[in-house]
Amino acid sequence: MTSKVVLYMSMSLDGFITGPDDDRDRGLGVGGERLHEWLAAGSVDPSSYRPVAEPNATVFDEMMATGAVITGRRTFESAGQWAGDHHDNVPIFVLTHAPPDEPAPGSARYVTDVESCVRQAKAAAGGRDIMVHGAATAQACLRAGLLDELEVHLIPVLLGQGRRLFEELPAEHVELELRRVLDGPGVLHLRYSVARPAGARPFAEVR
């Protein structure tokens, strides 16, 4: 079983993943919490923060079944480094230009090269999919041809300002294929695969 590299991201209808003025102390920016309200739509299991309403519960379970996490340093630090454990103590690979002097906590480690980052995550995931966090990291994986799928949690709101998910991609088409649509309370879950050019080798075959 081959691991897939999958971006999971809540996004407003106008393409924002945070509100304005996001920083390391306020990772979702002003009003950005609206993008994650679907996780609590209906009711939530207080012991696990798992949504009870379907299909949100199914999507949440898929996220928590991933075997490794790839994230950018900005997202990692904005989330309080998840105290070194994003979920189930799976390995966390933090993509950064310059690792800090202090080691990453818990199961996290810093990596400076996107190909090495994905390769290490695949080796650690044990055949399970890999969760990608963060706009810059998603763009880096896309540019390198290493992102397999996108699970976009589309929220019916126009934020107007903030940080866009795909703002800094180069002026090249990235074709996507719609694989699944799930209509949940407060959110539309859209699953896409990234189409690769004919003849392109899967990353697992690249050495």
Contacts in CASP RR format, 6 or more apart in sequence:
PFRMAT RR
TARGET T0000
AUTHOR 0000-0000-0000
METHOD contacts of the structure
MODEL  1
MTSKVVLYMSMSLDGFITGPDDDRDRGLGVGGERLHEWLAAGSVDPSSYR
PVAEPNATVFDEMMATGAVITGRRTFESAGQWAGDHHDNVPIFVLTHAPP
DEPAPGSARYVTDVESCVRQAKAAAGGRDIMVHGAATAQACLRAGLLDEL
EVHLIPVLLGQGRRLFEELPAEHVELELRRVLDGPGVLHLRYSVARPAGA
RPFAEVR
1 127 0 8 1.000
1 128 0 8 1.000
2 127 0 8 1.000
2 202 0 8 1.000
2 204 0 8 1.000
3 67 0 8 1.000
3 68 0 8 1.000
3 121 0 8 1.000
3 122 0 8 1.000
3 125 0 8 1.000
3 126 0 8 1.000
3 127 0 8 1.000
3 128 0 8 1.000
3 129 0 8 1.000
3 130 0 8 1.000
4 129 0 8 1.000
4 130 0 8 1.000
4 148 0 8 1.000
4 149 0 8 1.000
5 70 0 8 1.000
5 118 0 8 1.000
5 121 0 8 1.000
5 122 0 8 1.000
5 129 0 8 1.000
5 130 0 8 1.000
5 132 0 8 1.000
5 141 0 8 1.000
5 146 0 8 1.000
5 147 0 8 1.000
5 148 0 8 1.000
5 149 0 8 1.000
5 203 0 8 1.000
6 66 0 8 1.000
6 129 0 8 1.000
6 130 0 8 1.000
6 131 0 8 1.000
6 132 0 8 1.000
6 147 0 8 1.000
6 148 0 8 1.000
6 149 0 8 1.000
6 150 0 8 1.000
6 151 0 8 1.000
7 132 0 8 1.000
7 134 0 8 1.000
7 138 0 8 1.000
7 141 0 8 1.000
7 147 0 8 1.000
7 149 0 8 1.000
7 150 0 8 1.000
7 151 0 8 1.000
7 152 0 8 1.000
8 63 0 8 1.000
8 131 0 8 1.000
8 132 0 8 1.000
8 133 0 8 1.000
8 151 0 8 1.000
8 153 0 8 1.000
9 17 0 8 1.000
9 133 0 8 1.000
9 134 0 8 1.000
9 135 0 8 1.000
9 138 0 8 1.000
9 150 0 8 1.000
9 151 0 8 1.000
9 152 0 8 1.000
9 153 0 8 1.000
9 165 0 8 1.000
10 17 0 8 1.000
10 35 0 8 1.000
10 36 0 8 1.000
10 38 0 8 1.000
10 153 0 8 1.000
10 155 0 8 1.000
10 187 0 8 1.000
11 17 0 8 1.000
11 35 0 8 1.000
11 152 0 8 1.000
11 153 0 8 1.000
11 154 0 8 1.000
11 155 0 8 1.000
11 165 0 8 1.000
12 34 0 8 1.000
12 35 0 8 1.000
12 155 0 8 1.000
12 157 0 8 1.000
12 158 0 8 1.000
12 159 0 8 1.000
12 160 0 8 1.000
13 154 0 8 1.000
13 155 0 8 1.000
13 156 0 8 1.000
13 157 0 8 1.000
13 158 0 8 1.000
14 158 0 8 1.000
14 159 0 8 1.000
14 160 0 8 1.000
15 159 0 8 1.000
15 164 0 8 1.000
15 165 0 8 1.000
15 166 0 8 1.000
16 35 0 8 1.000
16 159 0 8 1.000
16 160 0 8 1.000
16 161 0 8 1.000
16 162 0 8 1.000
16 163 0 8 1.000
16 164 0 8 1.000
16 165 0 8 1.000
17 35 0 8 1.000
17 134 0 8 1.000
17 135 0 8 1.000
17 163 0 8 1.000
17 164 0 8 1.000
17 165 0 8 1.000
18 27 0 8 1.000
18 28 0 8 1.000
18 29 0 8 1.000
18 32 0 8 1.000
18 35 0 8 1.000
18 162 0 8 1.000
18 163 0 8 1.000
19 28 0 8 1.000
19 29 0 8 1.000
19 30 0 8 1.000
19 31 0 8 1.000
19 32 0 8 1.000
19 159 0 8 1.000
19 161 0 8 1.000
19 162 0 8 1.000
19 163 0 8 1.000
20 29 0 8 1.000
20 30 0 8 1.000
20 161 0 8 1.000
20 162 0 8 1.000
21 29 0 8 1.000
21 30 0 8 1.000
21 162 0 8 1.000
22 28 0 8 1.000
22 29 0 8 1.000
22 32 0 8 1.000
22 78 0 8 1.000
22 162 0 8 1.000
22 163 0 8 1.000
23 29 0 8 1.000
23 78 0 8 1.000
24 74 0 8 1.000
24 77 0 8 1.000
24 78 0 8 1.000
25 78 0 8 1.000
26 78 0 8 1.000
27 78 0 8 1.000
27 79 0 8 1.000
28 35 0 8 1.000
28 36 0 8 1.000
29 162 0 8 1.000
31 159 0 8 1.000
32 159 0 8 1.000
34 155 0 8 1.000
34 157 0 8 1.000
34 159 0 8 1.000
35 153 0 8 1.000
35 155 0 8 1.000
35 157 0 8 1.000
35 159 0 8 1.000
37 155 0 8 1.000
37 186 0 8 1.000
38 51 0 8 1.000
38 56 0 8 1.000
38 153 0 8 1.000
38 155 0 8 1.000
38 184 0 8 1.000
38 185 0 8 1.000
38 186 0 8 1.000
38 187 0 8 1.000
39 49 0 8 1.000
39 51 0 8 1.000
39 56 0 8 1.000
39 60 0 8 1.000
40 51 0 8 1.000
41 51 0 8 1.000
41 53 0 8 1.000
41 56 0 8 1.000
41 184 0 8 1.000
41 185 0 8 1.000
41 186 0 8 1.000
41 187 0 8 1.000
42 51 0 8 1.000
42 52 0 8 1.000
42 53 0 8 1.000
42 185 0 8 1.000
43 51 0 8 1.000
43 52 0 8 1.000
43 53 0 8 1.000
44 50 0 8 1.000
44 51 0 8 1.000
44 52 0 8 1.000
45 51 0 8 1.000
45 52 0 8 1.000
50 57 0 8 1.000
50 60 0 8 1.000
50 61 0 8 1.000
50 64 0 8 1.000
51 57 0 8 1.000
51 60 0 8 1.000
53 184 0 8 1.000
53 185 0 8 1.000
54 184 0 8 1.000
55 182 0 8 1.000
55 183 0 8 1.000
55 184 0 8 1.000
55 189 0 8 1.000
56 184 0 8 1.000
56 185 0 8 1.000
56 187 0 8 1.000
56 189 0 8 1.000
58 182 0 8 1.000
59 151 0 8 1.000
59 153 0 8 1.000
59 182 0 8 1.000
59 189 0 8 1.000
62 129 0 8 1.000
62 151 0 8 1.000
63 87 0 8 1.000
63 131 0 8 1.000
63 151 0 8 1.000
64 87 0 8 1.000
64 88 0 8 1.000
65 128 0 8 1.000
65 129 0 8 1.000
66 87 0 8 1.000
66 90 0 8 1.000
66 125 0 8 1.000
66 128 0 8 1.000
66 129 0 8 1.000
66 130 0 8 1.000
66 131 0 8 1.000
67 88 0 8 1.000
67 90 0 8 1.000
67 91 0 8 1.000
67 124 0 8 1.000
67 125 0 8 1.000
67 126 0 8 1.000
67 127 0 8 1.000
67 128 0 8 1.000
67 129 0 8 1.000
67 130 0 8 1.000
67 131 0 8 1.000
68 90 0 8 1.000
68 91 0 8 1.000
68 92 0 8 1.000
68 93 0 8 1.000
68 121 0 8 1.000
68 122 0 8 1.000
68 124 0 8 1.000
68 125 0 8 1.000
68 128 0 8 1.000
68 130 0 8 1.000
68 131 0 8 1.000
69 86 0 8 1.000
69 87 0 8 1.000
69 90 0 8 1.000
69 91 0 8 1.000
69 92 0 8 1.000
69 93 0 8 1.000
69 121 0 8 1.000
69 130 0 8 1.000
69 131 0 8 1.000
69 132 0 8 1.000
69 133 0 8 1.000
70 93 0 8 1.000
70 95 0 8 1.000
70 117 0 8 1.000
70 118 0 8 1.000
70 121 0 8 1.000
70 130 0 8 1.000
70 131 0 8 1.000
70 132 0 8 1.000
70 133 0 8 1.000
70 137 0 8 1.000
70 141 0 8 1.000
71 92 0 8 1.000
71 93 0 8 1.000
71 94 0 8 1.000
71 95 0 8 1.000
71 132 0 8 1.000
71 133 0 8 1.000
71 134 0 8 1.000
71 137 0 8 1.000
72 94 0 8 1.000
72 95 0 8 1.000
72 96 0 8 1.000
72 133 0 8 1.000
72 134 0 8 1.000
72 136 0 8 1.000
72 137 0 8 1.000
73 94 0 8 1.000
73 95 0 8 1.000
73 96 0 8 1.000
73 110 0 8 1.000
74 134 0 8 1.000
74 136 0 8 1.000
75 133 0 8 1.000
75 134 0 8 1.000
75 137 0 8 1.000
76 82 0 8 1.000
76 92 0 8 1.000
76 94 0 8 1.000
76 104 0 8 1.000
76 108 0 8 1.000
76 133 0 8 1.000
81 104 0 8 1.000
81 105 0 8 1.000
81 108 0 8 1.000
82 92 0 8 1.000
82 108 0 8 1.000
83 105 0 8 1.000
83 106 0 8 1.000
84 92 0 8 1.000
84 104 0 8 1.000
84 105 0 8 1.000
84 106 0 8 1.000
84 107 0 8 1.000
84 108 0 8 1.000
85 106 0 8 1.000
85 107 0 8 1.000
86 92 0 8 1.000
86 107 0 8 1.000
86 131 0 8 1.000
89 106 0 8 1.000
89 107 0 8 1.000
90 107 0 8 1.000
90 124 0 8 1.000
90 125 0 8 1.000
91 107 0 8 1.000
91 108 0 8 1.000
91 109 0 8 1.000
91 120 0 8 1.000
91 121 0 8 1.000
91 124 0 8 1.000
91 125 0 8 1.000
92 104 0 8 1.000
92 106 0 8 1.000
92 107 0 8 1.000
92 108 0 8 1.000
92 109 0 8 1.000
93 108 0 8 1.000
93 109 0 8 1.000
93 111 0 8 1.000
93 117 0 8 1.000
93 120 0 8 1.000
93 121 0 8 1.000
93 124 0 8 1.000
94 104 0 8 1.000
94 108 0 8 1.000
94 109 0 8 1.000
94 110 0 8 1.000
94 111 0 8 1.000
95 111 0 8 1.000
95 112 0 8 1.000
95 114 0 8 1.000
95 117 0 8 1.000
95 137 0 8 1.000
95 140 0 8 1.000
96 110 0 8 1.000
96 111 0 8 1.000
96 112 0 8 1.000
97 112 0 8 1.000
98 112 0 8 1.000
99 110 0 8 1.000
99 112 0 8 1.000
100 110 0 8 1.000
103 109 0 8 1.000
104 110 0 8 1.000
111 117 0 8 1.000
111 120 0 8 1.000
114 140 0 8 1.000
114 141 0 8 1.000
114 144 0 8 1.000
114 146 0 8 1.000
115 144 0 8 1.000
115 146 0 8 1.000
118 130 0 8 1.000
118 141 0 8 1.000
118 144 0 8 1.000
118 146 0 8 1.000
118 203 0 8 1.000
121 130 0 8 1.000
122 130 0 8 1.000
122 204 0 8 1.000
132 138 0 8 1.000
132 141 0 8 1.000
132 147 0 8 1.000
135 163 0 8 1.000
135 164 0 8 1.000
135 165 0 8 1.000
135 166 0 8 1.000
135 167 0 8 1.000
136 168 0 8 1.000
138 147 0 8 1.000
138 150 0 8 1.000
138 165 0 8 1.000
138 166 0 8 1.000
139 166 0 8 1.000
139 168 0 8 1.000
139 169 0 8 1.000
141 147 0 8 1.000
142 169 0 8 1.000
142 174 0 8 1.000
142 194 0 8 1.000
143 169 0 8 1.000
143 170 0 8 1.000
145 194 0 8 1.000
145 196 0 8 1.000
145 203 0 8 1.000
146 203 0 8 1.000
147 194 0 8 1.000
148 193 0 8 1.000
148 194 0 8 1.000
149 179 0 8 1.000
149 191 0 8 1.000
149 192 0 8 1.000
149 193 0 8 1.000
149 194 0 8 1.000
150 176 0 8 1.000
150 190 0 8 1.000
150 191 0 8 1.000
150 192 0 8 1.000
150 194 0 8 1.000
151 189 0 8 1.000
151 190 0 8 1.000
151 191 0 8 1.000
152 189 0 8 1.000
152 190 0 8 1.000
152 191 0 8 1.000
152 192 0 8 1.000
153 187 0 8 1.000
153 188 0 8 1.000
153 189 0 8 1.000
154 187 0 8 1.000
154 188 0 8 1.000
154 189 0 8 1.000
154 190 0 8 1.000
155 186 0 8 1.000
155 187 0 8 1.000
156 186 0 8 1.000
156 187 0 8 1.000
156 188 0 8 1.000
174 194 0 8 1.000
174 195 0 8 1.000
175 194 0 8 1.000
175 195 0 8 1.000
176 192 0 8 1.000
176 193 0 8 1.000
176 194 0 8 1.000
176 195 0 8 1.000
177 192 0 8 1.000
177 193 0 8 1.000
177 195 0 8 1.000
178 190 0 8 1.000
178 191 0 8 1.000
178 192 0 8 1.000
179 191 0 8 1.000
179 192 0 8 1.000
179 193 0 8 1.000
180 189 0 8 1.000
180 190 0 8 1.000
180 191 0 8 1.000
181 188 0 8 1.000
181 189 0 8 1.000
181 190 0 8 1.000
181 191 0 8 1.000
182 188 0 8 1.000
182 189 0 8 1.000
182 191 0 8 1.000
183 189 0 8 1.000
END
